[in-house]
């Protein structure tokens, strides 16, 4: 007789490894550092302020 092995253990290990591999791919694809996020937010705020400065206020005429 051979040794009895638990196939669930191997299946779960394979699933964990695949999940870790997918998570690593997602981090590289979607992840940004805190510095990148803050820089993007700063650029967006600056662009919004620039557009607001060039807005023409018009009074409604009756």
Buried (B, 14 or more C-beta within 10 A) or exposed (E): EEEEEEEEEEEEEEEEEEEEEEEEEEEEEEEEEEEEEEEEEEEEEEEEEEEEEEEEEEEEEE
